[in-house]
């Protein structure tokens, strides 16, 4: 029973990081029809900025979270305003451009921060462990679960209970009609892209507590985000949350019960979902 609880907590903490990674990318894909393959590298930029702020300069971890989110948000906004806004309804060009930014930003990070990996870091108050059912468990992982649930509630509220969320949902369903009502979708979409990039940066700092920071994160995180989006469905905060938690828990129990097959468990889950429900578990339908 104790091992079950520990594996479940591991899965939830990892799943919350996956949710934060995938939620912004999912909304951008659903609202703007943009496949932003640079989303994973925005996660890495946020992680490096957070490490610089919290570790190198000794700022509080919360300031590192804010700095990581803003750093990734600004980079994402530059990509959207400078390049992607000229490529709406051009999926092939979007894929080539954003994948090119993966290499550009990865090499910029290599130039600025060097190639050696940074160890996981967290707030001083979250350092160490607490005892759960006779076993020690890191405080940082518990904090990741709590912060993830809080952010999930905030994002759900923004999407389903606010005017800006109604505009985004309307834009997902019928862009022409929404623009005919006098809504400036270009400004709305720029805001959505900025918020999605900020979430990726925050996820990078939170994920650094579990995964550390290193130069190959961009492509690795991108693959995980795509798996979560496929499982949960495009354009839905609830779908990203369900997909992230499901993949996180399955991965944790797979590593504990089937260590030799653990790397295949999330891919097997994705294949099953694609066969049974191609739009994802909670994906929005046009």
N, C-alpha and C positions, 0 to 999 in steps of 0.2 A: 504493500500500500504506500509506504514512504517513497519508494522508487517511482511509483505511478505519479504521485503528486509532484515530485521533482521534475520528471519528464514533461508533465503537463505545463508546469511553470516555465520550463525551458522553451517549450513549443509556443506558449503565449507571448513570451518576451521576444522571441525571434519573429513570430507572426506579426507583432505590432510594428516592428521595424519594416517588415515586408509590406504591411498595409500603408505605412507612411511613404514608402518608396513608390508604391503603385498608385496610390489615390490621385495624386496630382497628374501623373501621366494618363490615367484613365479618363479624368475629366477633360483634359486637353484633347484627347482622341475623340471623346464623345461630343464635346461642345464645338470644337474647331475643326474636326476632321484632319488633325495634324498628327502624324506619327513622329514624335520627337524622340529619336534615338539618342539624343544628347542628354536625356533625363538622368541616366546613370552617372554620367560624368559631372552633372550638377550636384548630385549626391556627394561625389568625391571632393568637389570644390568646397562644399559646405563643411565636410569633415576636416579638410586641411585648414580652412579659415577658423573653424572652432578650435582645433588643436593649437593653432598659433595664438589665438586670443586667450584660451584657458590655461594652456601649459607653458608656452614660451613666455608670455607676458604676465601670467599669474592672475588673470581676471577670474571672477567667479564663473562657475560652470554655466549658470543661467545666461550670463553675458556672452559666453561662447556659443550657446544655443542661438541667441538673437543674432550674433555676428555671422554665424554660419548660414542661418536662414536668409539674412539680408544679402550676404555675399553671393549666394547661389541665385537669389531673386534678381539681383542687378545683372548678373551674367545672362540669366535666362531672358530678361527683358531686352537686353541688347540684341540677343539672337532673334527674338520675335520681331522687334521693331525694325531692326536693321536688315533682316533677311527674310524671315518666314512670312511676314505680312504680304510680301510680293508673290508668294507661292501657294496661296489658297487654291484648292481644287487641283493641285498639281502633286499628287502623292509620290510619284517617282522622284521628282526634284527635291521634295521634302526629305525623303529617305537619304538621298545622296548628300544633301547639305548637312543634315543633322549628324549623319555618321561621320562626315568629314570633321565636324566640330568635336567628336569624340577624340580623334587623334590630335587636333589642334590643342584642345584644353588639357589632354593628358600630357602632352609634351611641355605645355606651359607650366603645369604643376611640377613636372620633372625638373624643369629649369629653375623654378622658384624654390621648391622644397627638397629637391634631391630625390634619389631613388631608394633610400633606405626606409623601411616601414616604421611607423610610429606605434608604440604599444597602446593598448586600450587605456583610456583615461576617463575619469568621472569626477563628480563633485566630492569634496572632502567628506561631507556628511554622508555620502553614499558609499564611501570606501569601506571595505570589510564585508562581513556576512552576519546574518541572523540565523537562529536555529528554528527549523521547521520540521516537526515530527521527528526530532532526534538527529536531523541532518543539517549541516550548514548550507546556507544559500546566499548568493551575492545580493546585497542591497540594490546594486545598480540594475539588476535584471527586474526586480520588483518595481523599482521606480519607472523603468521602461514600460512595463505593463500599465501602470497607473497613468502615466503621461500619454501613452498611446490611446487609452480609452477616453481620456479627457479631450484630446484632439479629435478623436472620432466623433464625439458628441458635438463639438463645435463645428466641424465640417458638415455633419449631417444637418445641423440647424441652419448653417449658411446656405446649403443647397436646397433644403425643403421648406424653410420657414421664413426666408427673407426675400425682399424685392429683387436683389441682385441674383439670388438663386433662381427665382422665377424667370428672370431674363435669360439666364444660362440654359435652363430647361427648355424654354421656348425656342431659343436658338438651336438647340439640339434637334428639336422636332420639326421646325419649319423656319429656316433662316429668312426667306423672302417675306413671309407674313410678319415676322418679328420686326424686320427693318421697316416694313410698311406702316407699322404702328408708331414709328418715330424713335425707336430705340437705337442708339449708336452702338451697334454690335462690335465695331472695331475697337472702341474703347473698352467695352465689356470683355472682349476676348483678350486684350492686352492685360487687363487686370487679372483675368483668370490665369493667364500664362505666368504672370509675376507671382501670384499666390502659389501656384503649383510648383514653381521653381523654389520658392521659399520653403515649402513643405519638404522638398527634396533635400535642401540644405539642413533643415532641422533634423530630418531622418539621418543624414550623414553624421551629425554630432551625436545623436542618440545611439546610432549603430556603432559608432566608434567605441562605446563602452563594451560591446560584445565582440566586434570584429577587428578593432584597430583601424589604422589608416595606412594605405599603401597605394602604389601607383597603378595597379591593375584593377582597382575597384570599379572603374567606370563601366567596363564591359561585363564584369561579373554581376554587378547590381542590375544592369540593363536586362540581362537574361532572366534574373529572378523577377523583376517587375513585369516582364512580358508574360511569364508563367502565371503570376497572380492575376493579371488582367484577364487572361484567357479563362482561368478557372472562375473568377468572380463575375466577369462581364464588364464591358466597356461603358463608361459614363455614369457609374454608380458608386457613391461612397460606401453604401452598404455592401455592394458586391466586392469592392476592394478589401473591406474589412473581413468579410466572410472568406474570401480567397486567401488573404494573408494569414489569417488564423488557421485555416484548414491546412495550408501548405506548411506553416510553421509547426503545427502539432504533429502532422504526419512525418515531417522530417526528423523531429526530435525522437519520436517513438521508433522510427525506422533505424536511426543510428543506435538506439539502445537495444532493439530486438534483432535487427538484421544488419549488423555493421557492414557486411560485405556487399549488401544490396542497397545500402542507404542512399547512395548517390542517384539511384534510379527511382526512388519512391515519388518524388515530386513530378517527374516526367510521366510516370505511370498514372498519377492522379490527373494530370493535364489531358492525357490521351483518353481516359475514361470520360471526363467531362465533355471533351470535344465530340465523342461518339454519342453520348446521351443527350447533351444540350449544347449545341454548337455556339449559341449566343452567350454562354456562361451561365452560372447559377442564378445571378440576379442582374443580368445584362439588360440594358434598355433596348426596346425594340422600336424601330422607326414606325 
